[in-house]
Amino acid sequence: MVRFVADPRDKRVRSHWDQWDSEKRLFCAPALLYFEVSNALYCYQMAEMMSLSSVSLALTAAFSLPIRLYGEEALHSLAIDLAERFSLPAVYDAHYLALAQHLGAEFWSSDRKLINKVQFAFPWVHLV
């Protein structure tokens, strides 16, 4: 999502999003999504990759996307189990994996390190 709202001209991400949208797919994420998006956009601003006004527009765009957020308590335990199983440095990314596993959904990310760590175990994990 960060790449989608930070750079709407990113053809690779735009192509995936447009395809999923035309297929009427449901978009889901853990409730921490907007915290992570806000943090990533702030980091872009601090690195002078985006202006404050661009960050504001990107955040508004993120909030307008049709994404259902999940925050069930059981996801936290599953996320910790997954983080431990794959030796992830933090549990944040594992929340996305836990939700996808819980829903029987595909998981797409541009985080190559994460994908490389888990893809062998989860065929539903894909690199954008």
Backbone as a printed PyTorch tensor [residue, N CA C, xyz], in Angstrom:
tensor([[[  0.8100,  -1.1870,   0.0000],
         [  0.0000,   0.0000,   0.0000],
         [  0.8580,   1.2580,   0.0000]],

        [[  1.9830,   1.2180,   0.6940],
         [  2.8340,   2.4060,   0.7500],
         [  3.2850,   2.7940,  -0.6520]],

        [[  3.7590,   1.8330,  -1.4030],
         [  4.2010,   2.1500,  -2.7700],
         [  3.0330,   2.6450,  -3.6120]],

        [[  1.8580,   2.1030,  -3.4030],
         [  0.6870,   2.4930,  -4.1850],
         [  0.3160,   3.9590,  -3.9360]],

        [[  0.3330,   4.3900,  -2.6840],
         [ -0.0750,   5.7710,  -2.3890],
         [  1.0770,   6.7550,  -2.4620]],

        [[  2.3190,   6.2770,  -2.2500],
         [  3.4690,   7.1890,  -2.2900],
         [  3.8720,   7.5190,  -3.7190]],

        [[  3.6710,   6.5690,  -4.6230],
         [  4.0380,   6.7950,  -6.0170],
         [  2.9680,   6.1980,  -6.9300]],

        [[  1.8900,   6.9390,  -7.1700],
         [  0.7960,   6.4240,  -8.0060],
         [  1.2260,   6.0530,  -9.4240]],

        [[  2.4260,   6.4920,  -9.8260],
         [  2.9170,   6.1620, -11.1780],
         [  3.6690,   4.8410, -11.2120]],

        [[  3.8070,   4.1780, -10.0660],
         [  4.5040,   2.8870, -10.0130],
         [  3.6730,   1.8760, -10.7920]],

        [[  4.1110,   1.5980, -12.0150],
         [  3.3250,   0.7720, -12.9390],
         [  3.1020,  -0.6440, -12.4290]],

        [[  4.0950,  -1.1890, -11.7870],
         [  3.9740,  -2.5620, -11.2950],
         [  2.8800,  -2.6790, -10.2300]],

        [[  2.9180,  -1.7880,  -9.2570],
         [  1.9190,  -1.8090,  -8.1890],
         [  0.5510,  -1.4290,  -8.7390]],

        [[  0.4990,  -0.4100,  -9.5630],
         [ -0.7610,   0.0440, -10.1630],
         [ -1.4060,  -1.0800, -10.9650]],

        [[ -0.6170,  -1.8170, -11.7160],
         [ -1.1270,  -2.9150, -12.5280],
         [ -1.7770,  -3.9920, -11.6660]],

        [[ -1.0940,  -4.3590, -10.5830],
         [ -1.6750,  -5.3540,  -9.6640],
         [ -2.9800,  -4.8350,  -9.0720]],

        [[ -2.9360,  -3.5990,  -8.5650],
         [ -4.1280,  -3.0380,  -7.9210],
         [ -5.2990,  -2.9890,  -8.9010]],

        [[ -5.0540,  -2.5160, -10.1050],
         [ -6.1230,  -2.4160, -11.1050],
         [ -6.7050,  -3.7910, -11.4400]],

        [[ -5.8370,  -4.7860, -11.5410],
         [ -6.3220,  -6.1430, -11.8200],
         [ -7.1710,  -6.6540, -10.6660]],

        [[ -6.6860,  -6.5060,  -9.4410],
         [ -7.4410,  -6.9790,  -8.2860],
         [ -8.7660,  -6.2380,  -8.1600]],

        [[ -8.7450,  -4.9530,  -8.4150],
         [ -9.9610,  -4.1540,  -8.3320],
         [-10.9710,  -4.5960,  -9.3970]],

        [[-10.5020,  -4.8570, -10.6060],
         [-11.4200,  -5.2940, -11.6760],
         [-11.9880,  -6.6850, -11.3870]],

        [[-11.2420,  -7.4930, -10.6370],
         [-11.7160,  -8.8210, -10.2430],
         [-12.6110,  -8.7640,  -9.0090]],

        [[-12.8380,  -7.5630,  -8.4960],
         [-13.6850,  -7.3380,  -7.3170],
         [-13.1650,  -8.0750,  -6.0840]],

        [[-11.8430,  -8.1100,  -5.9640],
         [-11.2590,  -8.7580,  -4.7960],
         [-11.4840,  -7.9050,  -3.5600]],

        [[-11.5500,  -8.5590,  -2.4200],
         [-11.6630,  -7.8630,  -1.1430],
         [-10.2600,  -7.6080,  -0.6200]],

        [[-10.0300,  -6.4240,  -0.1110],
         [ -8.7380,  -6.0530,   0.4330],
         [ -8.8360,  -6.0340,   1.9510]],

        [[ -7.9250,  -6.7450,   2.5940],
         [ -7.9300,  -6.8690,   4.0430],
         [ -6.5360,  -6.6300,   4.5850]],

        [[ -6.4680,  -6.1440,   5.8230],
         [ -5.1780,  -5.9100,   6.4700],
         [ -5.3870,  -5.8970,   7.9800]],

        [[ -4.3220,  -6.1240,   8.7290],
         [ -4.4180,  -5.9690,  10.1830],
         [ -4.6650,  -4.5070,  10.5340]],

        [[ -5.2290,  -4.2910,  11.6970],
         [ -5.5770,  -2.9360,  12.1250],
         [ -4.3670,  -2.0130,  12.2260]],

        [[ -3.1760,  -2.5650,  12.2730],
         [ -1.9890,  -1.7200,  12.3720],
         [ -1.5760,  -1.1020,  11.0420]],

        [[ -2.2950,  -1.3930,   9.9810],
         [ -1.9250,  -0.9240,   8.6440],
         [ -1.6630,   0.5820,   8.5810]],

        [[ -2.5900,   1.3740,   9.0660],
         [ -2.4380,   2.8230,   8.9200],
         [ -1.3000,   3.3870,   9.7730]],

        [[ -0.9920,   2.7190,  10.8760],
         [  0.1650,   3.1380,  11.6720],
         [  1.4440,   2.9350,  10.8570]],

        [[  1.5230,   1.7840,  10.1890],
         [  2.7110,   1.4910,   9.3950],
         [  2.8110,   2.3800,   8.1590]],

        [[  1.6920,   2.6310,   7.5230],
         [  1.6980,   3.5130,   6.3540],
         [  2.1210,   4.9250,   6.7730]],

        [[  1.5660,   5.4250,   7.8620],
         [  1.9380,   6.7570,   8.3610],
         [  3.4210,   6.8240,   8.6600]],

        [[  3.9530,   5.7960,   9.3010],
         [  5.3730,   5.7700,   9.6390],
         [  6.2420,   5.7480,   8.3820]],

        [[  5.8850,   4.9120,   7.4250],
         [  6.6660,   4.8230,   6.1830],
         [  6.6640,   6.1560,   5.4380]],

        [[  5.5140,   6.7890,   5.3580],
         [  5.4280,   8.0810,   4.6670],
         [  6.2380,   9.1490,   5.3970]],

        [[  6.1890,   9.1180,   6.7120],
         [  7.0020,  10.0520,   7.5020],
         [  8.4970,   9.8300,   7.2320]],

        [[  8.8890,   8.5620,   7.1520],
         [ 10.2960,   8.2490,   6.8460],
         [ 10.6820,   8.7770,   5.4710]],

        [[  9.7750,   8.6810,   4.5080],
         [ 10.0380,   9.2480,   3.1810],
         [ 10.2370,  10.7510,   3.2750]],

        [[  9.4060,  11.3930,   4.0940],
         [  9.5310,  12.8430,   4.2610],
         [ 10.8630,  13.1890,   4.9210]],

        [[ 11.2180,  12.4600,   5.9580],
         [ 12.4730,  12.7360,   6.6600],
         [ 13.6880,  12.4950,   5.7590]],

        [[ 13.5710,  11.5600,   4.8250],
         [ 14.6600,  11.2900,   3.8810],
         [ 14.5980,  12.2230,   2.6750]],

        [[ 13.6700,  13.1810,   2.7250],
         [ 13.4650,  14.1550,   1.6580],
         [ 13.0990,  13.5090,   0.3280]],

        [[ 12.4020,  12.3720,   0.4280],
         [ 11.8920,  11.6990,  -0.7640],
         [ 10.4750,  12.1720,  -1.0890]],

        [[  9.8200,  12.7770,  -0.1000],
         [  8.4700,  13.3170,  -0.2750],
         [  8.3540,  14.6000,   0.5330]],

        [[  7.5390,  15.5150,   0.0320],
         [  7.2570,  16.7390,   0.7780],
         [  6.1320,  16.4660,   1.7800]],

        [[  5.9760,  17.3640,   2.7210],
         [  4.9050,  17.2260,   3.7060],
         [  3.5410,  17.1950,   3.0230]],

        [[  3.3380,  18.0240,   2.0070],
         [  2.0470,  18.0320,   1.3060],
         [  1.8310,  16.7200,   0.5510]],

        [[  2.8840,  16.1490,  -0.0150],
         [  2.7650,  14.8570,  -0.7040],
         [  2.4440,  13.7460,   0.2840]],

        [[  3.0540,  13.7990,   1.4460],
         [  2.7610,  12.8180,   2.4940],
         [  1.3020,  12.9210,   2.9050]],

        [[  0.8190,  14.1260,   3.0670],
         [ -0.5730,  14.3430,   3.4450],
         [ -1.5290,  13.7810,   2.3870]],

        [[ -1.2310,  14.0420,   1.1220],
         [ -2.0640,  13.5100,   0.0330],
         [ -2.0150,  11.9850,  -0.0080]],

        [[ -0.8380,  11.4190,   0.1890],
         [ -0.6990,   9.9620,   0.1730],
         [ -1.4620,   9.3290,   1.3280]],

        [[ -1.4200,   9.9500,   2.4790],
         [ -2.1470,   9.4210,   3.6350],
         [ -3.6480,   9.4940,   3.4010]],

        [[ -4.1140,  10.5810,   2.8320],
         [ -5.5330,  10.7070,   2.4880],
         [ -5.9260,   9.6250,   1.4870]],

        [[ -5.0770,   9.3860,   0.5080],
         [ -5.3460,   8.3310,  -0.4770],
         [ -5.4130,   6.9670,   0.2020]],

        [[ -4.5020,   6.7040,   1.1390],
         [ -4.5030,   5.4260,   1.8510],
         [ -5.8090,   5.2270,   2.6120]],

        [[ -6.2670,   6.2840,   3.2830],
         [ -7.5120,   6.1820,   4.0580],
         [ -8.7320,   5.9730,   3.1730]],

        [[ -8.6490,   6.3610,   1.9260],
         [ -9.8050,   6.2400,   1.0410],
         [ -9.9030,   4.8720,   0.3520]],

        [[ -8.8670,   4.0560,   0.4650],
         [ -8.8950,   2.7490,  -0.1870],
         [ -9.8590,   1.8020,   0.5340]],

        [[-10.5350,   0.9510,  -0.2200],
         [-11.5290,   0.0500,   0.3780],
         [-10.8690,  -1.1770,   1.0250]],

        [[-10.3210,  -0.9700,   2.2140],
         [ -9.6130,  -2.0430,   2.9040],
         [-10.3050,  -2.3330,   4.2270]],

        [[-10.6260,  -3.6020,   4.4320],
         [-11.2380,  -4.0100,   5.7000],
         [-10.1290,  -4.3340,   6.6870]],

        [[-10.2000,  -3.7060,   7.8550],
         [ -9.1780,  -3.9080,   8.8760],
         [ -9.6400,  -4.9310,   9.9020]],

        [[ -8.7020,  -5.7710,  10.3250],
         [ -8.9730,  -6.8060,  11.3170],
         [ -8.0820,  -6.5880,  12.5260]],

        [[ -8.6350,  -6.7860,  13.7060],
         [ -7.8630,  -6.6240,  14.9300],
         [ -8.1640,  -7.6730,  15.9850]],

        [[ -8.6090,  -8.8540,  15.5610],
         [ -8.9650,  -9.9040,  16.5030],
         [ -7.7620, -10.2920,  17.3630]],

        [[ -8.0220, -10.5750,  18.6140],
         [ -6.9610, -10.9310,  19.5530],
         [ -6.1810, -12.1570,  19.0940]],

        [[ -6.8570, -13.1290,  18.5060],
         [ -6.1930, -14.3760,  18.0930],
         [ -5.0890, -14.1230,  17.0630]],

        [[ -5.2120, -13.0650,  16.2910],
         [ -4.1900, -12.7610,  15.2870],
         [ -2.8400, -12.4480,  15.9300]],

        [[ -2.8690, -11.8540,  17.1130],
         [ -1.6210, -11.4890,  17.7760],
         [ -0.8180, -12.7350,  18.1690]],

        [[ -1.4990, -13.7170,  18.7160],
         [ -0.8200, -14.9680,  19.0930],
         [ -0.2850, -15.6810,  17.8630]],

        [[ -1.0930, -15.7420,  16.8080],
         [ -0.6490, -16.3810,  15.5760],
         [  0.5370, -15.6260,  14.9720]],

        [[  0.4960, -14.3090,  15.0370],
         [  1.5990, -13.4960,  14.5130],
         [  2.8900, -13.7760,  15.2840]],

        [[  2.8030, -13.8930,  16.5870],
         [  3.9900, -14.1940,  17.3840],
         [  4.5270, -15.5750,  17.0220]],

        [[  3.6320, -16.5460,  16.8550],
         [  4.0570, -17.8910,  16.4470],
         [  4.7820, -17.8570,  15.1030]],

        [[  4.2350, -17.1140,  14.1460],
         [  4.8570, -17.0210,  12.8220],
         [  6.1940, -16.2880,  12.8750]],

        [[  6.2600, -15.2250,  13.6420],
         [  7.5140, -14.4840,  13.7750],
         [  8.5940, -15.3860,  14.3650]],

        [[  8.2190, -16.1670,  15.3440],
         [  9.1670, -17.1140,  15.9540],
         [  9.5670, -18.1960,  14.9590]],

        [[  8.5930, -18.7710,  14.2920],
         [  8.8500, -19.8690,  13.3420],
         [  9.8300, -19.4650,  12.2430]],

        [[  9.6900, -18.2400,  11.7350],
         [ 10.5100, -17.7970,  10.6090],
         [ 11.6350, -16.8420,  11.0290]],

        [[ 11.8410, -16.7060,  12.3240],
         [ 12.9080, -15.8370,  12.8570],
         [ 12.8140, -14.4170,  12.2950]],

        [[ 11.6190, -13.8760,  12.2990],
         [ 11.4150, -12.5120,  11.8160],
         [ 11.9360, -11.5310,  12.8640]],

        [[ 12.4690, -10.3860,  12.4530],
         [ 13.0430,  -9.4360,  13.4050],
         [ 11.9970,  -8.7090,  14.2520]],

        [[ 10.7530,  -8.6980,  13.7950],
         [  9.6670,  -8.0440,  14.5320],
         [  8.3640,  -8.7750,  14.1950]],

        [[  7.3490,  -8.4950,  14.9520],
         [  6.0890,  -9.2080,  14.7570],
         [  5.1210,  -8.4680,  13.8210]],

        [[  5.4400,  -7.2350,  13.4590],
         [  4.5450,  -6.4520,  12.6150],
         [  4.1980,  -7.1770,  11.3160]],

        [[  5.1990,  -7.5750,  10.5560],
         [  4.9530,  -8.2540,   9.2820],
         [  4.2090,  -9.5650,   9.4800]],

        [[  4.4810, -10.2240,  10.5840],
         [  3.8120, -11.5020,  10.8600],
         [  2.3080, -11.3270,  11.0390]],

        [[  1.8570, -10.1490,  11.4250],
         [  0.4130,  -9.9000,  11.5330],
         [ -0.2690, -10.0210,  10.1660]],

        [[  0.3960,  -9.5430,   9.1280],
         [ -0.1580,  -9.6370,   7.7830],
         [ -0.2180, -11.0910,   7.3390]],

        [[  0.8350, -11.8440,   7.6420],
         [  0.8460, -13.2670,   7.3190],
         [ -0.2290, -14.0130,   8.1010]],

        [[ -0.3520, -13.6880,   9.3730],
         [ -1.3570, -14.3430,  10.2250],
         [ -2.7600, -14.0910,   9.6920]],

        [[ -3.0350, -12.8690,   9.2830],
         [ -4.3630, -12.5520,   8.7590],
         [ -4.6190, -13.3040,   7.4580]],

        [[ -3.6590, -13.3180,   6.5700],
         [ -3.8320, -14.0460,   5.3120],
         [ -4.0570, -15.5310,   5.5820]],

        [[ -3.2960, -16.0900,   6.4930],
         [ -3.4640, -17.5030,   6.8340],
         [ -4.8490, -17.7340,   7.4370]],

        [[ -5.2560, -16.8850,   8.3340],
         [ -6.5610, -16.9890,   8.9990],
         [ -7.7170, -16.9140,   7.9960]],

        [[ -7.5900, -16.0380,   7.0130],
         [ -8.6610, -15.8420,   6.0340],
         [ -8.5450, -16.7820,   4.8280]],

        [[ -7.4360, -17.4840,   4.7200],
         [ -7.2040, -18.3110,   3.5280],
         [ -7.0340, -17.4380,   2.3020]],

        [[ -6.3510, -16.3140,   2.4760],
         [ -6.2000, -15.3150,   1.4140],
         [ -4.7670, -15.2970,   0.8860]],

        [[ -4.5920, -14.6570,  -0.2610],
         [ -3.2560, -14.4120,  -0.7830],
         [ -2.6290, -13.2640,  -0.0030]],

        [[ -1.3040, -13.2860,   0.0600],
         [ -0.5570, -12.2190,   0.7050],
         [  0.4230, -11.6720,  -0.3180]],

        [[  0.3660, -10.3760,  -0.5600],
         [  1.2470,  -9.7170,  -1.5190],
         [  2.0510,  -8.6600,  -0.7930]],

        [[  3.3520,  -8.6240,  -1.0740],
         [  4.2200,  -7.6360,  -0.4500],
         [  5.3840,  -7.3180,  -1.3730]],

        [[  5.9410,  -6.1340,  -1.2100],
         [  7.1450,  -5.7800,  -1.9470],
         [  8.3790,  -5.9770,  -1.0630]],

        [[  8.1860,  -6.5600,   0.1100],
         [  9.2870,  -6.8350,   1.0350],
         [  9.9380,  -8.1630,   0.6520]],

        [[ 10.9540,  -8.0760,  -0.1880],
         [ 11.6120,  -9.2820,  -0.7100],
         [ 12.2020, -10.1540,   0.4030]],

        [[ 12.7750,  -9.5220,   1.4340],
         [ 13.3530, -10.3060,   2.5360],
         [ 12.2840, -11.1530,   3.2260]],

        [[ 11.1460, -10.5540,   3.4790],
         [ 10.0520, -11.2930,   4.1200],
         [  9.5710, -12.4250,   3.2180]],

        [[  9.3470, -12.1140,   1.9700],
         [  8.8640, -13.1240,   1.0230],
         [  9.8400, -14.2900,   0.9520]],

        [[ 11.1240, -13.9990,   0.8670],
         [ 12.1260, -15.0610,   0.7810],
         [ 12.1510, -15.9520,   2.0210]],

        [[ 11.8360, -15.3840,   3.1760],
         [ 11.8450, -16.1720,   4.4080],
         [ 10.6530, -17.1190,   4.5250]],

        [[  9.5280, -16.7660,   3.9200],
         [  8.3090, -17.5490,   4.1800],
         [  7.7110, -18.2400,   2.9590]],

        [[  8.1170, -17.8590,   1.7770],
         [  7.4530, -18.3510,   0.5670],
         [  7.5390, -19.8690,   0.4200]],

        [[  8.6180, -20.4690,   0.8730],
         [  8.7510, -21.9160,   0.7520],
         [  7.6680, -22.6450,   1.5430]],

        [[  7.1820, -22.0270,   2.6070],
         [  6.1700, -22.6590,   3.4550],
         [  4.7530, -22.2670,   3.0760]],

        [[  4.6140, -21.1180,   2.4310],
         [  3.2840, -20.5970,   2.1160],
         [  3.1770, -20.2640,   0.6310]],

        [[  2.5500, -21.1210,  -0.1600],
         [  2.4370, -20.8450,  -1.5950],
         [  1.5350, -19.6510,  -1.9160]],

        [[  0.8040, -19.1620,  -0.9340],
         [ -0.1000, -18.0310,  -1.1330],
         [  0.6030, -16.6840,  -0.8860]],

        [[  1.9030, -16.7150,  -0.6570],
         [  2.6970, -15.5030,  -0.4520],
         [  3.3530, -15.1240,  -1.7750]],

        [[  3.1980, -13.8530,  -2.1570],
         [  3.6800, -13.3940,  -3.4730],
         [  4.4170, -12.0600,  -3.3590]],

        [[  5.3980, -11.8860,  -4.2160],
         [  6.1340, -10.6290,  -4.3000],
         [  5.4770,  -9.7360,  -5.3420]],

        [[  5.2370,  -8.4840,  -4.9690],
         [  4.6840,  -7.5160,  -5.9130],
         [  5.7800,  -7.1150,  -6.8640]]])
